[in-house]
Amino acid sequence: MKLERIEQILSAIDRLGVVSVKQLHEILRLGSYRHTCRVVAQLEEYLNVVRSQQKIIYLNKGGRQLIGSEKEIKKSVLFDHMLLSNEAYIYYGCPSDWKRELPIEVTQEPEFSFGIQIKGLNVTKKKTIIPDAVFSRDGYVHLVEIDNTRSTQDNRKKIQKYKEMWSEIKNRFGLQPKLCIFTMSEKRKREFAQLCEKLPCDIKSFFEL
């Protein structure tokens, strides 16, 4: 296999962090699924391979060095979450500007009661939120959230934080935000619909994909 092709495939794996062979097949369209498996086998010197219900791959030290990546992935309980994030990536047609866990920091000016401001006192408040993924399309910045283990209470807190930061996020990207939530049950889907009322949003259960 040519070096350029090897680097292209390894870079695709690096962008997602962790990917199943089935997902890689859907993303890269390498021909038949059997052919994708052969390609992965040829690249195993650059990969860590985990075999559970499905074959999962991510770059080892050699793979990272070949493409100049400093993003080290270690085996963890977060793999399921990352694989679900890949399902959202595939659902949206593999956006070229897809970024995982991009911190969004905004600065909010304080609100002063009765318009009173103390001279020389510049108090600003910084807030940060980290979506599971971010990409832009059709005039929107899409903020992707993957819900598989987070508690209902934590979900409420994060949605509230999005609401508080909404206008600043719009200014930060110069695009209208859109909250995209993927969850594991119809019950959670209904709960998110209530939480996100009046916000531009796209809420799906993974069973719909």
N, C-alpha and C positions, 0 to 999 in steps of 0.2 A: 504494500500500500504506500502511495506517495506521502511524503512528509507533510505537504500542505493539507492533504485530506485528513491525516491523523490529527494535525493541530486543529482543524475545523471541528472534528468530532469531540476532541478533548475539551475544546473551548465551550462547546454546547453543554457538556456535562458540568464543567466548572461554573457556568452561569446559573445552573439550577442547584448546584451543591450535591444533591443526591438524586438519582433517577433510576427507575426500574427499566429493564431491557424493553419491556412492552411500551413504556412511555417513550423511550428513546426511538423506538421504531415509529411511533406515531409522529414524533417531532421531526425527525430527519428524513423520513420516507426513503429508507435505504433499499427499497425493493421488497422482497418477501420477508416475513418475520424470520424465517430460517436464515436468510442472508444476513439480517441484522445480528442474529446470534453468532454467526461466523465472524462478522466484523468485530464484535465485542471480544470474542475469543482471541482474535489476533492482537487486540489492544490490551490484554490482561496484564502485561508487564507494567503498564502505566496506571492500573486500576486496583482499588480495593473492591473485593466482591463479597457480598453478604447474601447467603442463600436462606430464605425463610419460606413464606408462602409464594414469594416471587423472587427473582434474581435482581438484586439491587447493586448498583455500582456507583463509585465516586473516585476521584483522583487520589492516587498515592503520591509520595514524594517525587518519584520520577516523572509522573504525569504533570504535576505542578511545575516542576523545573523546566520541562520541555516547552510549556506555553508561557512561562514567566508569571504564574499565578502565586500569590501569597495567601490565598484563601484556603486554609487548612480545615478539612472536615474530619471530625472524629465521630466514631460510632456512638449513638446516643438514642435516648427515648424520643427525641425530636424527629427521627426519621419518618415516622408515620405522618407527622404534620407537614414535613417537607414534600413528601410524595403527594399528599392531598393538594398542596400548593401547585404542584406540577399539573394536576388535573385541571385546575383553574387556568393555568397557562395554556394548556392545550385547548380548553373550551373557548378561550378568546383568540385562538388562531396564532398562538406563539408570537406575541408582540415583540418587535425588535428592541424596544426601549424598556422591556420588563426588568425591574430591579427588585431584588428580594430585600426585605427588612431595611428599607431606606428611612433613616431618621428624618423627621420633618420638624424643624425647630422654628418657632415663630415668636415674635416679640409683640406683646400687647401693652398698649399705653394704659395707665391707671385711670379709673373714673373718679373724679373729684366731686364730692357732694356740694351742691349749690354753686358749681363752677369755680370753687375756691382752689387755687393752686399755690403752693408755697414757692416763693422765688428761690431759684438756685437749687431746688430739689428735683432732680430728674429720676423719677422712680419708674422703671419699666419692669415688666414681668415676662420672663421667657418660659415658654411651654414647649415640650417635645412629645411627639407621638410617633410610634413606629408601626406602620402598616406591615402586613406580611408580604405585600408586594405593591408596586406602583407602576402604572404605565399610562400613556396618554393616547386618546383616540377620539375622533369626532368632536373636538372642542371641549373634551372633558379630561381631567386628570382622574384616573380610576384608582381608588384606594381599596386594595383587596384585603379582606380578612377571612382567615380560615378558622372555623370553629369546630374543634373536635374534642378538646379536653377542658377548655376554659369554663369556669363556673358562670351561672346566670348573673350573679352579682358582679363579677369581673366584666362580663359583657356589657352590663348596664353602665358601669363606670367608664368603659372605653368609648361607648357610643356618646355618652354625655360629654366626654372630652373632645370628641370630634365636633359636636355641636358648638362647644365653646370656642373652638379654634377655626370654625368653618370659613369665616370671612378672611382670616389671615392666611389660611391654606390657599384660598382662591387668589389672593394677592401674591403669595409666594410663587405659584406656578403660572399665574396669568391665565388660568383656565378654571372653569366651574368644576368643583369636586363632585365626584360620584362615588358613593360607597357601595362596594361589591362584596357581598357576604355569601360564603359557602358553608353550609352547616350539615349536620349528620342526621337531622330528623325533621319531619314536617312540623312537629310541635315547636322546635327551636325556630324554624322558619317563620311561623306565625308570631312568635315572641319578638323576633328581630323586626318584622314588619311593623309592629306596634311601636317599638323603640325608635325606628327610623322614619316615623310618620312625618311627612312634609319635607324630608330630605330626598334629593335625587339618589336613587339606590337601585340595585339589582340584587335580589336575594334568591338564592337557589339552594336546594338540598342536593347532595352529591348523587342521590338516586335519580335525579332528573338529567344528569349529564350523559 
